[in-house]
Amino acid sequence: MLTTWEIAMASSYHTRVPLVIVWPARIPGGQRFDEPVSMIDVLPTVLALAGLPMPDVMHGQSLGYSQ
């Protein structure tokens, strides 16, 4: 029998949760992405918004933000 944790981990690949990022001074409103995004893309997006470089060893990509 599977534990609650094992069930949650197995189903997390099928769960879709909206990701909302609000930064009025930096992100124009009304943007939507049809493609699924991953939490691995959040840090590169924040770094791009802050104008900081992304380390060479980091995975993920910015979610379309460009200055």
N, C-alpha and C positions, 0 to 999 in steps of 0.2 A: 504494500500500500504506500502511495506517495504522501510525503508530508506537505503541509500547506506551503512551505517555502519552495519545494520542488515544483509544485503546481504553478505557483506564481512565476517562477523563473521560466518554465516551459511556455506559459501563456504570454509572457512579456513580449515575445517576438511577434505576437499577433495583435497586440493591443495598440491602438492609435490614440494618442493624447495630443490635443492642440498645443503648440508652442507659441506663446505670445511674448514678444520682447517690446517694451516701451521705453523710449529714450527721446522725449520731445525735442530736445536741442540737436539731436544727431540723426534720428531715423524718420524719414517722411512717412506719414500715416497712410493706411490703406493698402499696404503691400501684402500680397498673398503668394504662397508657393504651392503649386500643385504636387510637386515631388515630395516624397517623405524625407524628413530630416532626422538626424540622429543627435543625441546629446554630445557626441564627439565633435560636432560642428559648432557648439556653443562657444567654447573658448576661442577658436579662431575668429568667430564673428565679433566677440567682445574686443579682442585685440585689434581688429580692423577698425572698429568704431572708436577705439581709444587712440588710434594712430600709431600703435606699437607693432614692431615686426613679429612675425611668427617664427618661432625656433625651427631649425631645419629638421629636428627629430619629431616634431609634432604631427599627429595625424589629424584628419578632418579638414574642412575648408570653410571659408567664410560664406555665410548664407546670402551672398549677392550684394553685400554692401560695398560701395566704392565711393571715395571722396571726389 
